Amino acid sequence: MKTNKLKLIKDENLFVRGPLSRFNELTFAFKVFFNFIKAFRKMHFLGPCVTVFGSARFTNDSAHYKNAEMIGAALAKTGFTVMTGGGPGIMEAANKGAFEAGGYSVGCNIILPFEQKQNPYLHKWIDIPYFFLRKVILVKYSYAFVVMPGGIGTLDELFEALTLIQTKVIQDFPVVIFDSIYHKELCQHIQIMAQNESISPEDMKLLFVTDSVEELISHIEQYSIKKFGLIKKQVKPKWWLGE
């Protein structure tokens, strides 16, 4: 299994180094297409999701883990499917909260030779071999994003979502940064960008920073459920598509 994971990492590593042979690039493109279709079929019937981003490294005795668990439960009770990257830490906590609250919990697990495997609190998950494909799936089915304490990967996911909203690729879905102390310097730097006009002051409105689960839920209800008129509908599978 580890050999297969290393091969997938090598595939993506080779692809981004520069031009390959036409055959190798075509082969990689077919692999990407196959994994997109597999992900679309697996995730098609989820209903509206909220994606929770955060570090895989926090243990279940940390305050960050407990906060993510409360957030997952609160989102599930609101009627959302809780989606994460499917791994341990913050991801596990949010999935656990939703799972144990009677909601629906899903994960997009990245295939790595170390650190990550799917957590046990998922009703449904998909193993995804490429980072860029995983980010598409995490964004595609979500109507809000919750950013918990995390590392470089979490910041990457935060700014990916903000860039897509800023450029109108996706709608103005709410982006909530949870834990003002942990993210203090990050928020200050975003303010510096606005002061120096490298982003518009209007872009500051894309972010909502809070330390309260109740405020987080209220914000998502106002700017996601009410704004977009979300009703939790379950798309029915079609037998003739093998669903």
Salt bridges, closest charged atoms under 4 A:
ASP11 OD2 - LYS7 NZ 3.64
ASP11 OD2 - LYS31 NZ 3.06
GLU69 OE2 - LYS96 NZ 3.88
GLU115 OE2 - ARG57 NE 3.18
ASP156 OD2 - LYS135 NZ 3.00
GLU157 OE2 - ARG134 NH1 3.97
GLU160 OE1 - LYS135 NZ 3.38
ASP172 OD1 - LYS168 NZ 3.87
ASP179 OD2 - HIS64 ND1 3.59
GLU202 OE2 - LYS205 NZ 3.30
